[in-house]
Amino acid sequence: MHKNWTSWLVFALLAIIWGSSFILMKEGLKAFNPYQVASLRMLSAGIILLPFAIKAIQRVPSNKLALVILSGILGNFIPAYLFCIAETQIDSSLAGILNSLTPMFTIIVGVLFFKVQTNLAKIIGMVIGFIGLSVLLAAGKNMSFHNLSFASLVLLATLFYGINVNIVGRYMQQLGSLNVASIAFAFLIIPSALVLFTTGYFKNDFTNPTVLRSLAASSVLGIIGTSMATILFYYLVKQSGMLFGSMVTYGIPVVAVAWGLLDGESLSGVQIGCLGLILFGVWIVNRGHLRFTKKQDAS
């Protein structure tokens, strides 16, 4: 029971952190281009976790290091750039709906390539949550599909998320969350710094208040919205299963609605009902976990 409540607490905390990330991303884009915002996000996360990575290298088996680095690239590095680029052309409602496809990709990738077992109840729970999310966002904002090419970038990011969740669930169950995250982000310091250098980031006027605000927002996005959130996410996947972990994407709209209320927006009965539907879907999924079939793991 304690583990169950801990998982729900981590779930809620992740929803709050990632639900607030869109605001920080938007603030960062006021002064920097999307490549710079994403690079600052990865760089700040890597620098914060670098001291832990030094010890983590000794704790993670050498045959797992490549997978840990791959997890960082697929689950954080590439999606960070895809989301920042997409956010320059599509509205947040569309991005939120597409981002919620992560659990679906988790199931599809898991069943097709990772020999994951699932059941009808979990699929129903996922569908219920997605329906609730779609109606919630449709009721709150007008969605624009004017640029499907940029929308496809978010879709691609969710595919990478689904692959990463399966990698974590299958190969990293015995590795500490802090060890995995610190090694992954420490490896991303150099490529992130190179992107900043080649995109002219250091030519910005750092006495400009707008630039400083964007820098602060991008740094907080990396330190809290990436490094801290990734550690919590790895922990959640290990404790409560891959699909429940991926269902965090359904909790993000709850935070978005809360931000709207703080900004003076009203909450309709339809929106309240949709939020309840989302949580009901998550509850159904959490009644059991996805499992890998019993087979020898060559790794």
ROKE-260525 format. One line per 5 residues: their letters; for each residue x, y, z of N, C-alpha, C. Coordinates in steps of 0.1 Angstrom, whole numbers, m for minus. Example, Ala and Ser with C-alpha at 12.3 -4.5 7.8 and 13.67 -1.06 7.14 Angstrom:
<vexkols>
as) 132 m57 78 123 m45 78 132 m33 78; 128 m22 71 137 m11 71 129 0 79
</vexkols>
This chain:
<vexkols>
mhknw) 8 m12 0 0 0 0 9 13 0; 20 12 8 29 24 8 34 27 m5; 38 16 m12 44 18 m26 34 23 m35; 21 19 m34 11 24 m43 9 39 m41; 8 44 m28 6 58 m25 19 66 m30
tswlv) 30 60 m28 43 67 m33 42 69 m48; 38 59 m55 37 60 m69 27 71 m74; 16 72 m67 6 82 m70 12 96 m67; 20 97 m56 26 110 m53 36 114 m63; 44 105 m68 54 108 m78 47 111 m91
falla) 36 104 m94 28 106 m106 23 121 m106; 17 125 m95 12 139 m94 23 149 m95; 34 147 m89 45 156 m89 51 157 m104; 52 146 m111 56 147 m125 46 154 m133; 33 152 m131 23 159 m139 24 174 m137
iiwgs) 27 178 m125 29 193 m121 41 198 m128; 52 191 m127 65 196 m133 64 197 m148; 59 186 m155 59 186 m169 47 194 m174; 37 195 m167 26 204 m171 30 219 m171; 40 222 m163 45 236 m162 56 238 m172
sfilm) 61 228 m178 72 229 m187 69 237 m199; 56 237 m204 53 244 m216 54 259 m214; 51 264 m202 52 278 m199 66 282 m199; 75 274 m193 89 277 m193 95 277 m207; 90 267 m215 95 266 m229 91 279 m236
keglk) 79 283 m234 74 295 m241 82 307 m237; 85 308 m225 93 320 m220 107 319 m226; 113 307 m227 126 306 m232 127 310 m247; 116 307 m254 116 310 m269 114 325 m272; 112 333 m261 110 348 m263 123 354 m268
afnpy) 135 348 m263 148 354 m266 157 345 m274; 154 332 m273 163 322 m280 155 314 m291; 163 308 m300 156 300 m310 154 286 m303; 146 277 m309 142 265 m303 154 256 m301; 164 256 m309 176 248 m307 184 252 m295
qvasl) 184 265 m292 191 270 m280 184 267 m268; 170 268 m268 162 265 m256 164 251 m252; 163 242 m262 165 227 m260 179 224 m255; 189 231 m260 203 228 m256 205 233 m242; 200 245 m239 201 250 m225 194 241 m215
rmlsa) 183 235 m219 176 226 m211 185 213 m208; 191 208 m218 199 196 m217 212 199 m209; 218 211 m213 231 214 m206 230 217 m192; 219 224 m187 217 227 m173 214 214 m165; 207 205 m171 204 192 m165 217 184 m163
giill) 225 184 m174 238 177 m173 247 182 m163; 248 195 m162 258 201 m153 253 198 m138; 240 199 m135 235 197 m122 238 182 m118; 237 173 m127 238 159 m124 253 153 m126; 262 162 m131 275 157 m134 282 152 m121
pfaik) 281 158 m109 288 152 m98 283 138 m94; 271 136 m97 265 122 m94 270 112 m104; 272 117 m116 276 108 m127 290 102 m125; 298 109 m118 312 104 m115 311 91 m107; 303 91 m97 301 79 m89 293 69 m96
aiqrv) 283 73 m104 274 64 m110 281 55 m120; 291 60 m127 298 53 m137 304 40 m130; 307 40 m118 313 29 m111 302 19 m106; 289 24 m106 278 15 m101 270 9 m112; 271 14 m124 264 8 m135 273 m1 m142
psnkl) 268 m14 m145 276 m24 m152 280 m18 m166; 292 m21 m170 297 m16 m183 288 m20 m195; 282 m32 m194 274 m36 m205 260 m29 m206; 257 m21 m196 245 m13 m195 247 2 m199; 260 6 m200 263 20 m202 257 25 m215
alvil) 259 17 m226 254 22 m239 239 23 m239; 232 14 m232 217 16 m231 213 28 m223; 220 31 m212 217 43 m204 219 55 m213; 229 56 m220 232 68 m229 221 68 m240; 217 57 m246 207 56 m256 193 61 m250
sgilg) 191 57 m237 179 62 m231 178 77 m230; 190 83 m226 190 97 m225 188 104 m239; 193 98 m249 191 104 m263 177 103 m267; 171 91 m266 158 89 m271 147 95 m262; 149 95 m249 139 99 m240 140 114 m236
nfipa) 151 121 m239 152 135 m235 158 143 m246; 170 140 m251 177 149 m261 169 151 m273; 166 141 m281 159 143 m293 145 149 m291; 137 144 m282 124 150 m279 124 165 m275; 135 169 m268 136 183 m264 136 192 m276
ylfci) 144 189 m286 145 197 m298 132 196 m306; 126 184 m307 114 183 m315 103 191 m309; 101 191 m296 91 199 m290 93 214 m291; 105 218 m289 108 233 m291 105 238 m305; 110 230 m315 107 234 m329 92 234 m331
aetqi) 85 224 m327 71 223 m330 63 234 m323; 67 238 m311 60 248 m303 61 262 m310; 70 264 m320 70 276 m327 59 278 m338; 52 266 m341 43 267 m352 29 261 m348; 28 253 m338 15 247 m334 10 251 m320
dssla) m3 251 m318 m8 255 m305 m6 244 m295; m7 248 m282 m5 239 m271 m15 228 m270; m28 231 m274 m38 221 m274 m34 209 m283; m30 212 m295 m26 201 m304 m14 193 m299; m5 201 m293 7 195 m288 4 186 m276
gilns) m5 190 m268 m9 182 m256 m16 169 m260; m25 170 m270 m32 158 m275 m22 148 m280; m13 153 m289 m3 144 m295 6 138 m285; 10 146 m275 19 141 m264 12 130 m257; m1 130 m256 m8 120 m248 m8 106 m255
ltpmf) m3 106 m267 m2 93 m274 10 84 m269; 17 90 m260 29 82 m254 25 68 m249; 14 67 m241 10 54 m236 7 44 m247; 0 49 m258 m3 41 m269 10 36 m276; 20 44 m278 32 40 m284 40 31 m275
tiivg) 38 33 m262 44 24 m252 39 9 m254; 26 8 m255 20 m5 m258 24 m11 m271; 23 m3 m282 26 m8 m295 41 m12 m296; 50 m4 m292 64 m7 m292 67 m19 m283; 61 m19 m272 64 m30 m262 59 m44 m267
vlffk) 47 m44 m273 42 m57 m278 49 m61 m290; 53 m52 m299 59 m56 m312 74 m60 m311; 81 m52 m302 95 m54 m302 101 m58 m288; 94 m57 m277 99 m61 m264 92 m72 m258; 83 m79 m265 76 m91 m260 69 m88 m247
vqtnl) 62 m76 m247 55 m72 m235 41 m78 m235; 36 m82 m223 23 m87 m222 14 m76 m217; 2 m75 m223 m8 m66 m218 m22 m72 m217; m32 m65 m213 m45 m71 m213 m55 m60 m217; m68 m64 m219 m78 m56 m224 m81 m44 m215
akiig) m81 m47 m202 m84 m37 m192 m74 m25 m193; m62 m27 m195 m52 m16 m196 m54 m8 m209; m57 m15 m220 m60 m8 m232 m72 0 m231; m83 m5 m224 m95 3 m222 m92 15 m213; m84 14 m203 m80 25 m194 m73 36 m202
mvigf) m64 31 m211 m56 41 m219 m66 48 m228; m75 41 m235 m84 48 m244 m93 58 m237; m98 54 m225 m107 63 m217 m99 76 m213; m87 74 m209 m79 86 m206 m77 95 m218; m74 89 m229 m72 97 m241 m84 104 m246
iglsv) m96 97 m245 m108 104 m248 m111 116 m239; m109 114 m226 m111 125 m217 m102 136 m220; m89 133 m223 m80 144 m226 m84 152 m239; m87 144 m249 m91 151 m262 m103 160 m260; m113 155 m253 m125 163 m251 m122 176 m242
llaag) m114 174 m232 m110 184 m223 m103 196 m231; m93 192 m239 m86 203 m247 m95 209 m258; m103 200 m264 m112 206 m274 m123 215 m268; m127 213 m256 m137 221 m249 m131 234 m245; m117 234 m242 m111 246 m236 m105 255 m247
knmsf) m100 250 m258 m94 258 m268 m98 254 m282; m96 263 m291 m97 260 m305 m84 254 m310; m85 242 m316 m73 235 m321 m71 239 m336; m58 241 m339 m54 244 m353 m45 233 m359; m49 228 m370 m41 217 m377 m35 223 m389
hnlsf) m31 236 m389 m27 243 m401 m13 238 m405; m5 232 m396 8 228 m400 11 214 m395; 7 204 m403 8 190 m398 23 186 m398; 31 192 m406 45 188 m406 51 191 m392; 48 202 m386 53 205 m372 46 196 m362
aslvl) 33 194 m364 26 185 m355 32 171 m355; 37 167 m366 44 153 m367 56 153 m359; 63 164 m356 75 164 m348 71 160 m334; 60 164 m329 55 160 m315 52 145 m315; 45 141 m326 42 127 m328 54 118 m327
latlf) 65 123 m334 77 115 m334 84 115 m320; 82 126 m313 88 127 m300 81 117 m290; 68 115 m292 61 106 m284 65 91 m287; 68 89 m300 73 76 m303 86 73 m296; 95 83 m296 108 81 m289 105 79 m274
yginv) 95 86 m268 92 84 m254 88 69 m252; 79 64 m261 74 50 m260 86 40 m260; 95 42 m269 107 34 m270 115 34 m258; 117 46 m253 125 48 m241 119 41 m228; 106 43 m227 99 36 m216 101 21 m216
nivgr) 101 15 m228 103 1 m229 117 m3 m225; 127 5 m230 141 3 m227 143 3 m211; 137 13 m205 139 15 m190 132 3 m183; 120 m1 m188 113 m11 m181 119 m25 m183; 126 m27 m194 131 m40 m196 146 m42 m191
ymqql) 154 m32 m193 168 m33 m191 174 m26 m179; 166 m17 m172 171 m9 m162 164 m10 m149; 157 m21 m147 149 m23 m134 159 m24 m122; 171 m28 m124 180 m30 m112 189 m18 m111; 188 m8 m119 197 3 m118 191 15 m111
gslnv) 198 22 m103 193 33 m95 189 44 m105; 177 51 m101 172 61 m110 182 73 m111; 189 77 m100 198 88 m101 210 84 m109; 215 71 m108 226 67 m116 223 67 m131; 211 63 m135 208 63 m149 207 77 m154
asiaf) 200 86 m147 198 100 m152 211 107 m152; 219 106 m142 231 114 m142 241 110 m153; 242 97 m156 251 93 m167 246 98 m180; 233 96 m182 226 100 m195 228 115 m198; 226 123 m188 227 138 m190 241 143 m190
aflii) 250 136 m183 264 140 m183 269 138 m198; 265 127 m204 269 124 m218 264 135 m227; 253 141 m224 247 151 m233 252 165 m232; 261 167 m222 267 181 m220 274 186 m233; 283 177 m238 291 182 m249 283 185 m262
psalv) 274 176 m266 266 179 m278 257 191 m276; 252 193 m264 243 205 m261 251 217 m262; 263 217 m257 272 229 m257 276 232 m272; 278 222 m280 282 224 m294 271 230 m302; 258 226 m299 247 232 m306 246 247 m302
lfttg) 248 250 m289 247 264 m285 258 273 m292; 270 267 m293 281 274 m300 278 277 m314; 273 266 m321 271 267 m336 259 276 m340; 249 278 m330 237 286 m333 239 300 m329; 250 304 m324 252 318 m321 247 323 m307
yfknd) 245 313 m298 239 316 m285 247 327 m278; 261 326 m278 269 334 m270 270 348 m276; 263 351 m287 263 365 m292 251 373 m287; 243 366 m278 232 373 m273 236 384 m263; 228 394 m261 231 405 m251 225 400 m237
ftnpt) 234 396 m229 230 390 m216 228 401 m205; 228 414 m210 223 424 m201 209 428 m203; 203 422 m214 189 424 m217 180 416 m208; 171 423 m201 162 415 m192 154 404 m198; 150 406 m211 143 395 m218 152 383 m219
vlrsl) 164 385 m223 174 374 m225 176 367 m212; 177 375 m201 180 369 m188 168 361 m183; 156 365 m186 144 358 m182 143 345 m190; 146 346 m203 146 333 m211 157 324 m206; 168 329 m202 179 320 m197 175 313 m184
aassv) 168 321 m176 164 315 m163 153 305 m165; 144 308 m174 133 298 m177 139 285 m183; 148 286 m192 154 275 m199 162 267 m189; 169 273 m180 177 266 m169 168 259 m160; 157 265 m155 148 259 m146 141 247 m153
lgiig) 138 249 m166 133 238 m174 142 226 m174; 155 228 m174 165 217 m174 167 211 m161; 168 220 m151 172 215 m137 160 208 m131; 148 214 m132 136 207 m125 128 199 m135; 125 205 m147 116 199 m156 123 187 m164
tsmat) 136 186 m163 143 175 m170 151 166 m161; 161 172 m154 169 163 m145 161 157 m134; 155 165 m126 147 160 m115 135 152 m119; 128 156 m130 117 149 m135 121 135 m141; 132 134 m147 137 122 m153 140 112 m142
ilfyy) 146 116 m131 149 107 m120 136 102 m114; 126 110 m112 113 106 m107 106 97 m117; 107 99 m130 101 91 m140 107 77 m140; 120 76 m140 127 63 m139 122 55 m127; 121 62 m116 116 56 m103 102 51 m105
lvkqs) 93 59 m111 79 55 m113 78 43 m122; 85 43 m133 85 31 m142 89 18 m135; 100 19 m127 105 8 m119 95 3 m109; 88 12 m102 79 8 m91 65 4 m96; 60 11 m107 46 9 m110 44 4 m124
gmlfg) 54 2 m132 52 m4 m145 53 7 m156; 56 2 m168 58 11 m179 46 19 m183; 34 13 m184 23 19 m189 18 30 m179; 18 27 m166 14 37 m157 23 49 m157; 36 46 m159 46 57 m160 43 66 m172
smvty) 40 60 m183 37 68 m195 24 75 m194; 15 71 m185 2 78 m184 3 91 m177; 15 95 m172 17 108 m167 13 119 m177; 14 115 m190 11 125 m200 m4 129 m200; m12 120 m193 m26 123 m192 m29 133 m180
gipvv) m19 134 m171 m21 142 m159 m17 157 m162; m9 159 m173 m4 172 m177 m16 182 m179; m27 178 m186 m38 188 m188 m44 193 m175; m44 184 m164 m49 189 m151 m41 201 m147; m28 201 m148 m20 212 m144 m23 224 m153
avawg) m25 221 m166 m27 232 m176 m40 239 m172; m50 232 m168 m63 238 m163 m61 246 m151; m52 241 m142 m49 249 m129 m43 262 m133; m33 262 m142 m27 274 m146 m37 284 m152; m47 278 m160 m57 287 m165 m66 293 m155
lldge) m69 286 m144 m77 291 m133 m69 303 m126; m57 301 m124 m48 311 m118 m48 323 m126; m49 321 m139 m49 333 m149 m62 339 m151; m72 335 m144 m86 341 m144 m95 333 m153; m91 322 m159 m101 314 m167 m111 307 m159
slsgv) m122 304 m165 m133 296 m158 m132 281 m161; m137 273 m152 m137 258 m154 m151 254 m155; m154 248 m167 m168 244 m170 m170 230 m164; m183 226 m164 m187 213 m159 m182 202 m168; m181 205 m181 m176 195 m191 m161 193 m188
qigcl) m153 203 m185 m139 202 m182 m137 193 m169; m145 196 m159 m145 188 m146 m147 174 m149; m158 171 m157 m161 157 m161 m149 150 m168; m143 158 m177 m132 152 m185 m120 149 m176; m117 158 m166 m106 155 m157 m109 142 m149
glilf) m121 141 m145 m125 128 m138 m123 116 m147; m127 117 m159 m125 106 m169 m110 103 m171; m102 113 m171 m88 110 m173 m82 102 m161; m86 107 m149 m81 100 m137 m87 86 m136; m99 84 m140 m105 71 m140 m97 61 m149
gvwiv) m93 66 m161 m85 58 m170 m72 55 m164; m65 64 m157 m53 61 m151 m54 51 m140; m65 52 m133 m68 42 m122 m69 28 m127; m76 27 m138 m78 14 m144 m64 8 m149; m56 16 m155 m43 11 m159 m35 7 m147
nrghl) m36 14 m136 m27 12 m124 m32 m1 m116; m43 m7 m120 m47 m19 m113 m38 m31 m116; m30 m30 m126 m20 m40 m129 m9 m34 m137; 1 m42 m140 13 m37 m147 15 m45 m160; 21 m39 m170 26 m46 m181 37 m55 m177
rftkk) 38 m67 m183 49 m76 m179 56 m82 m192; 69 m84 m191 76 m90 m202 74 m105 m201; 74 m112 m212 73 m126 m212 86 m132 m207; 85 m144 m201 96 m150 m195 105 m156 m206; 116 m149 m208 126 m154 m217 140 m149 m212
qdas) 150 m156 m217 164 m152 m212 168 m139 m218; 173 m131 m209 178 m117 m214 193 m118 m216; 196 m117 m229 210 m118 m233 219 m107 m227; 213 m96 m223 221 m85 m218 226 m88 m204
</vexkols>
